[in-house]
Amino acid sequence: MDIFLLSSYIRHNSFLFASVAVLFFVCSISLNAQNQEPVKLNTVILDPGHGGKDAGAVGRISKEKEIVLDIALRVRDYLKQHLPELNVVMTRDKDVFVPLNERAVIANENDADLFVSIHANSMSTSRIYGAETFVLGLHRSEDNLEVAKKENSVIVLEDDYKAKYEGFDPNSTESYIIFELMQNVYLDQSIGFASAVQKQFRERVGRHDRGVKQAGFLVLRETSMPGVLVEVGFLSNRNEERYMNSEDGKVYLASAIFRAIRDYKEHFDKINSKLVTRSTFPGINSNTDNEQASNSSSAVQYRIQIASSQKQLEANQGVFKQFDSVWEYQEGDYYKYTTGLATSHEEILEKLPKVKQVVPDCFVVGFKDGKRIIP
């Protein structure tokens, strides 16, 4: 793909992309918050990978598409039983082929709060085993890139995939430059949920923890919500394949994903409930915003997060061209960008609809003494 066209495509679509970062805090403020109704995690998308003509990874005795569908259906049933108020949507509930972009459409049209894609891995060596969870971003190792290539290769089974995916070649390393240039507001949430999944696999199921990783997955690229891709194990490992095909294995793996969703929802609801019911606070000065607040150095100020990037943005890039006032802060290895400044929750919510017209996925964050405290 021509780099100029690629950059143009990313610039106009970057806020539809989902990705990576570091805290298990969540806040996706909706317009309902203006009515002071508690914001809750209402909808989860379960996405069993592959299906139909796409078998996915193939082991000695099983296929990926069958294992992950079984696990996803169990997760759905656990959620319906224990969290009946939660809307659970499946991208497929039987052995059918669903294109990657249609999976994202299902998630976006259902206004989902969380996207969970479930897969099983395979490698050329049988020695590798364990569970790992990926979030969207630039691969940091060749192994991660190979996983992304395998999962993305399904698009070649789709009609007109080159036009549909803007010339993206799943087998070309150069195509993955797109993930280096992306920015997204859901870095924190995605990595937080991914960490929760891995904790369940490690501490409650006793699986080998291969960690939270980054890679360029098309299925996550266009979902406008926090999202992860879970690899529950390796079909190329004989013992692990037997485990994933056993009744106990499917129950334990599904229950781990269920518990991670349950815990994520509990934290999401708690944090958002506190934020929505909080009324007014005296503000503090911001020496990087054109807007002014009061001089109290120990109070809370509210902003609207509009982007997050692994690389620091130049003053003429991205959100700096879209908003007159942009404030940058850094958390770990990531640069975060906000706009707006308010001394009360009600005031920032008045600014939110206008910002959402430009960045639909933006959300409210709170700071005290220059450090983010909510969400």
C-alpha positions, 0 to 999 in steps of 0.5 A: 500500500502507498505510505501516503495513502496509508497515512491518510487512511489512518488519519481519518480512521484512527479513532475507530481503532482499539489497542493497548496499555497499562491500568485496570481502570475503566470509564466510557462515559455515555451521553446518559451520564448527562442525566446523572444515571449511573454508567454501567457495562451493559454489552459484551461481545463474544467472538469465537474465532474462525468458523465455517470454511475457515478451520483456524489452527488444526491439531491432531484431533481437533480444529480451532473453530470447534474448540473456541466456539464450545468455550465461547458458548460456555462463557455466554451461558455463565454470563447469562446465569450469573449476570442476567442484566448483561447483554451478551452478543455472539458474533457466531453461535454455530459453525459459520464463516463470519468475515473479520470486518463484520465481527467489528460491525456487530460489536459497533452496532450493538454499542458494546462495552467490551469485545472478547475474541477467543482463539487457540494457537499453533506453532511449528514446534510442539514444545510451546504451551500456555495461554496468552492475551493480545491487545491491539498494537505494534508487535514487539517480537517476531513470534507476536507478528506470526500470531497476527499474520495467522489470525489475519490470514482469514481475510483471503477467504473473503471476497474483494478482501484487498478493497475491503481492507484498504490493500492490507496484505496479512502476509506482508510485514510492511503492511503492519506499519499501520499499527505503529501509526495508530492512536486510540483512546482505549489503551488502558482498558484493553490492557487492563482486561487482558491482565485480568484474563491472564490472572484468571488463567494463571491463578485459578486455572493453573495454566502457564501464563505467557502474558499480555502482548501486542500485535496487529489484529484486524478483528480488533482494529475497527472495534470502537471499544476495549477489546482483546484476543485470547489465545487459550492454548496451543493445538500444536502441543499434544498435552494442551490439545487434549486439555482443551478438548476435555470437559474439565479443560473447557469448563475451566478455560470458559470459567476463567474468561467469565470471571475476568469479565465479571470482575471487569464489569464490577470495577467498571460499574463501581468507578463510573458510578462514583464518577457520575454521582460526584458533583462539583470540585474547585479546580486547579490551574493547567499551564498547558491548556488555554482554558483556566480553572481556579488556583486550588492545587489540591482539587480535582479537574476534569478533562476529555481523553481523545487519544493515546499513542506509543509515540509522542505526537508532533504539534501538527499531528492528529488531535492537535489539528482537530482541537484548539486546546490539547493537553498531553500527559504521560503514563508509563510508556504511553502519551495520552491526550485530552481536551477541555478543562472543567471544575465539575463533572456537570461542566465537563459533560456539557463539553462531551457531546461536541468532542464526541462529534470528532472523537466518538470514543472519547471519555472523561478523566479526572486529575488531582495534583497533575495525576490521573485519579479517575477513571 
